[in-house]
């Protein structure tokens, strides 16, 4: 199958699955039916051409598979129980596809990020059901054995089935928690793609899904943050795939259109909505992206924004980044003093990012022997192969 067909089917998968789950429930059975319809499309469309309404075609084929399966299951249960079992095969008013594709995809995203599922299950199910990725693609992206990932998805679907989660927007009382879960899942997916050197599709998928969310300050903030971060991707690695530090990147390679969109989004969000942590992080990214050179970076503004960010959430990475920003403003020793205090935080015990920051500031201060040790420590503790190569390369330069 050509790449064009694959792209079309991936885009249509969540729309078709969402439409079927809305009509019939039975998340597991609906997903199986959609997979069969996708298989049929992959065999027929290259030969016969893409139908004029490909989404409706897939819904029709999947619905037939699903109703056949439900009828078969109903007959089996009748034989076993010797009594009728009522199974709603078609929901009222669901005879035609209707213009529900975007709504259904959004509802499917809410379903996959239900708070009753653990975070690992939410990520896996979102990538599978809403992102349209195959199990082996998700396993490769998350660096997991395929069997482990398959079990994770199965457990998540079982949780949906046993909990009786309805396929509808959450009630107002649950909406904030559900949306917060969605934002975190999408940001985790984005980071999986951005930090990888060969999974740009995951970052782009997170951005696509973020565009579906209802507009408010934090959804706009997350989208802006991802756009402003993703804009640097062309300069983030060398042609050989080696990482390039932010202050050493060729800024002419940054995506100007993404920076403009992200900056406009965060500017608008911060003036119209209550402030939240994703907005503050996006504002920090915007300050970095607006600087034409590393020396032109507005470090006082970045420090002020980190001070604001930690009021929302004093997570250790934010505190660590604030220490580096203060070092850029007041000198490396000021940052190193803050890092020494952060080293006592149990949340950063053996965390490679602390060693990376220490190595960078020690190198700036001229303490090359200790910088070398810190780079090697960071290289040993990170699980990312590109980061290991980068850190070992930095260390080699100091020998």
QUICORPE-V410124 format. One record per residue. N is the residue number from 1. PHI is phi as a letter, one per 20 degrees, with the letter a starting at -180 (none if undefined). OMEGA is omega in whole degrees, -180 to 180 (NA if undefined). D_FIRST is the distance of its C-alpha to the first C-alpha in Angstrom with 1 decimal. Layout:
BEGIN
[[N/PHI/OMEGA/D_FIRST] [N/PHI/OMEGA/D_FIRST]]
END
This chain:
BEGIN
[[1/none/-177/0.0] [2/f/-179/3.8] [3/f/179/6.7] [4/f/177/8.2] [5/f/-179/6.4] [6/f/180/6.9] [7/f/180/10.3] [8/f/-179/11.2] [9/f/179/10.7] [10/f/179/12.6] [11/f/-176/15.3] [12/e/-174/15.7] [13/g/-179/16.0] [14/f/179/19.6] [15/f/-179/20.6] [16/f/179/19.7] [17/f/179/21.2] [18/f/180/24.2] [19/f/-179/24.9] [20/f/-179/24.9] [21/f/177/27.1] [22/f/-178/29.4] [23/f/-167/29.9] [24/d/-167/30.1] [25/m/173/30.7] [26/l/-175/29.5] [27/g/-178/27.1] [28/g/-178/26.0] [29/f/179/25.4] [30/f/-180/23.6] [31/f/177/21.1] [32/f/-179/20.4] [33/f/179/20.0] [34/f/179/17.6] [35/f/177/15.4] [36/f/178/15.6] [37/f/178/14.8] [38/f/177/11.6] [39/f/179/10.7] [40/f/179/11.8] [41/f/-179/9.9] [42/f/179/6.5] [43/e/-173/8.1] [44/e/-173/10.2] [45/f/178/9.0] [46/f/-179/6.8] [47/e/-173/10.0] [48/d/-177/12.7] [49/n/180/11.9] [50/f/178/12.2] [51/g/180/15.6] [52/f/177/18.5] [53/c/-173/19.0] [54/f/180/15.7] [55/f/180/17.8] [56/f/179/20.3] [57/f/-179/17.9] [58/f/179/16.6] [59/f/-180/20.2] [60/f/-179/21.4] [61/f/-180/19.1] [62/f/179/19.8] [63/f/178/23.4] [64/f/178/23.7] [65/g/-176/22.4] [66/f/-179/24.7] [67/f/176/27.7] [68/f/-179/27.4] [69/f/-180/27.4] [70/f/177/30.3] [71/f/178/32.3] [72/f/179/31.8] [73/f/178/33.0] [74/f/-180/35.8] [75/f/180/37.0] [76/f/-179/37.0] [77/f/178/39.0] [78/f/179/41.4] [79/f/-177/42.0] [80/f/-174/42.6] [81/e/-178/44.7] [82/l/174/46.2] [83/b/-176/46.0] [84/f/176/43.7] [85/c/-178/41.1] [86/e/177/40.1] [87/c/-180/36.4] [88/f/-176/35.4] [89/f/-180/32.4] [90/c/179/32.3] [91/f/180/33.9] [92/g/177/36.4] [93/m/-176/35.0] [94/d/-178/31.3] [95/f/-179/30.6] [96/c/-175/28.3] [97/g/179/25.7] [98/m/-177/28.1] [99/e/-174/27.7] [100/d/-171/27.5] [101/g/-178/24.1] [102/f/-180/25.8] [103/f/-179/28.7] [104/f/178/26.6] [105/f/178/24.6] [106/f/178/27.9] [107/f/178/29.5] [108/f/177/26.8] [109/f/176/27.5] [110/f/-180/31.2] [111/f/-178/30.5] [112/f/-179/28.6] [113/d/178/31.4] [114/f/-178/34.2] [115/g/180/37.2] [116/f/178/37.5] [117/e/176/34.5] [118/f/-173/35.1] [119/f/179/33.5] [120/f/179/31.1] [121/f/179/29.9] [122/f/-179/29.6] [123/f/-177/27.4] [124/f/-177/25.0] [125/f/178/24.8] [126/f/180/24.4] [127/f/-178/21.4] [128/f/-172/19.8] [129/e/-175/20.9] [130/e/-180/21.3] [131/e/179/19.1] [132/m/178/16.0] [133/e/177/15.8] [134/f/-179/15.1] [135/f/-179/18.3] [136/f/177/17.6] [137/f/179/16.8] [138/f/-180/20.1] [139/g/179/21.9] [140/f/-177/21.1] [141/f/-177/22.0] [142/e/179/25.3] [143/l/-180/26.1] [144/c/171/26.5] [145/f/-177/25.8] [146/g/-180/22.9] [147/f/178/25.5] [148/f/-180/27.8] [149/f/179/25.2] [150/f/179/24.3] [151/f/180/28.0] [152/f/179/28.5] [153/f/179/26.0] [154/f/179/27.6] [155/f/180/31.0] [156/f/179/30.1] [157/f/176/28.8] [158/f/178/32.0] [159/f/178/34.1] [160/f/-177/32.7] [161/f/-175/33.4] [162/f/-178/36.9] [163/e/-178/37.9] [164/m/-180/37.3] [165/f/-180/35.8] [166/f/178/35.5] [167/e/179/32.5] [168/b/179/34.5] [169/g/180/35.8] [170/f/175/38.2] [171/f/-177/41.9] [172/g/-178/43.7] [173/f/-178/45.3] [174/e/-172/42.0] [175/g/-178/40.1] [176/g/-180/41.3] [177/f/-179/40.5] [178/f/-180/37.0] [179/f/178/36.2] [180/f/177/37.7] [181/f/180/35.3] [182/f/-179/32.3] [183/f/-180/33.5] [184/f/180/34.0] [185/f/-180/30.6] [186/f/179/28.9] [187/f/176/31.1] [188/f/177/30.4] [189/f/179/26.7] [190/g/-179/27.3] [191/f/175/29.5] [192/g/-179/27.1] [193/f/-176/24.7] [194/f/-178/27.5] [195/f/176/29.4] [196/e/179/26.4] [197/e/-176/25.6] [198/c/179/21.9] [199/c/179/21.0] [200/g/-178/21.5] [201/f/179/18.8] [202/f/178/21.3] [203/f/180/24.1] [204/f/178/22.2] [205/f/178/21.1] [206/f/178/24.8] [207/f/179/25.9] [208/f/-179/23.6] [209/f/179/25.0] [210/f/179/28.5] [211/f/-180/28.3] [212/e/-172/28.1] [213/f/177/31.4] [214/f/-175/34.7] [215/f/167/36.7] [216/b/-173/39.5] [217/f/-175/41.0] [218/f/175/39.0] [219/f/176/35.6] [220/f/179/36.2] [221/f/179/37.6] [222/f/179/34.6] [223/f/178/32.2] [224/f/180/34.6] [225/g/-179/34.9] [226/f/179/31.2] [227/f/-177/30.9] [228/f/177/34.0] [229/f/-178/32.9] [230/f/180/29.3] [231/g/-178/30.8] [232/e/-172/32.3] [233/g/-179/29.1] [234/g/-179/28.8] [235/d/-172/32.2] [236/f/180/32.0] [237/c/174/30.9] [238/e/178/31.6] [239/f/179/29.2] [240/e/180/29.6] [241/n/179/28.7] [242/e/-179/32.3] [243/f/177/33.6] [244/c/-179/36.0] [245/f/-174/38.7] [246/g/-176/39.0] [247/f/179/42.3] [248/d/-177/40.9] [249/f/174/37.7] [250/e/-173/37.4] [251/f/175/37.6] [252/f/179/36.7] [253/e/-180/33.1] [254/f/-177/33.1] [255/f/-175/31.1] [256/f/-179/34.0] [257/f/179/32.2] [258/f/178/31.3] [259/f/180/34.9] [260/f/180/36.3] [261/f/-179/34.3] [262/f/180/35.1] [263/f/178/38.8] [264/f/180/39.1] [265/f/-175/37.7] [266/f/176/40.0] [267/f/179/43.0] [268/f/-177/42.6] [269/f/-176/42.1] [270/f/178/45.1] [271/e/-174/47.3] [272/d/-174/46.3] [273/c/172/45.6] [274/g/-175/47.4] [275/f/178/46.5] [276/b/-174/44.2] [277/f/179/42.9] [278/f/177/39.4] [279/f/-179/41.2] [280/f/178/43.5] [281/f/178/40.8] [282/f/178/39.0] [283/f/177/42.4] [284/f/179/42.7] [285/f/-180/39.3] [286/f/178/40.3] [287/f/177/43.6] [288/f/-174/41.8] [289/f/-179/39.3] [290/f/-178/42.2] [291/f/-180/44.1] [292/f/178/43.7] [293/c/177/44.9] [294/g/-178/45.5] [295/f/-179/49.2] [296/e/-179/48.8] [297/f/-179/47.3] [298/e/-177/49.5] [299/f/176/50.3] [300/g/179/53.1] [301/f/180/50.7] [302/f/178/48.1] [303/f/179/50.8] [304/f/179/52.0] [305/f/176/48.5] [306/f/176/48.2] [307/g/179/51.6] [308/f/-178/50.3] [309/f/-176/47.1] [310/f/171/49.0] [311/f/176/51.1] [312/f/-175/48.0] [313/b/-179/46.8] [314/e/179/48.5] [315/f/-171/45.5] [316/f/-179/46.1] [317/f/177/43.4] [318/f/178/44.8] [319/f/179/48.3] [320/f/180/47.0] [321/f/177/45.4] [322/f/179/48.7] [323/f/179/50.7] [324/f/179/48.7] [325/f/178/49.1] [326/f/177/52.9] [327/f/179/52.9] [328/f/-177/51.5] [329/e/-172/54.3] [330/d/-179/57.2] [331/o/-174/56.5] [332/g/-177/54.7] [333/f/178/57.7] [334/f/178/57.5] [335/f/180/53.9] [336/f/177/54.6] [337/f/178/57.4] [338/f/179/55.0] [339/f/177/52.5] [340/f/178/55.4] [341/f/180/56.0] [342/f/179/52.3] [343/f/178/52.3] [344/e/-180/54.5] [345/f/-178/51.9] [346/f/179/50.5] [347/f/-179/47.1] [348/d/179/46.8] [349/g/180/48.1] [350/m/178/46.0] [351/e/-174/43.5] [352/f/-178/42.2] [353/f/176/42.2] [354/f/179/46.0] [355/f/178/46.3] [356/f/-179/44.0] [357/f/179/46.2] [358/f/-179/49.4] [359/f/-179/48.2] [360/f/-178/47.4] [361/f/176/50.8] [362/f/178/52.7] [363/f/179/51.3] [364/f/-179/52.3] [365/f/-180/55.8] [366/n/179/56.2] [367/e/-172/56.3] [368/f/179/54.0] [369/g/180/54.9] [370/f/176/54.1] [371/f/178/51.0] [372/g/180/49.8] [373/f/-178/50.5] [374/f/178/48.6] [375/f/-179/45.5] [376/f/176/45.5] [377/f/179/46.0] [378/f/-180/43.1] [379/f/180/40.9] [380/f/-172/41.9] [381/e/178/41.3] [382/f/177/37.9] [383/e/-179/34.8] [384/e/179/32.6] [385/f/176/32.0] [386/g/178/31.7] [387/f/178/35.0] [388/g/179/36.6] [389/f/-179/35.9] [390/f/-177/37.3] [391/f/177/40.3] [392/f/177/41.2] [393/f/177/41.0] [394/f/-180/43.3] [395/f/-178/45.6] [396/f/-180/45.7] [397/f/-176/46.9] [398/e/-178/49.9] [399/f/NA/51.1]]
END
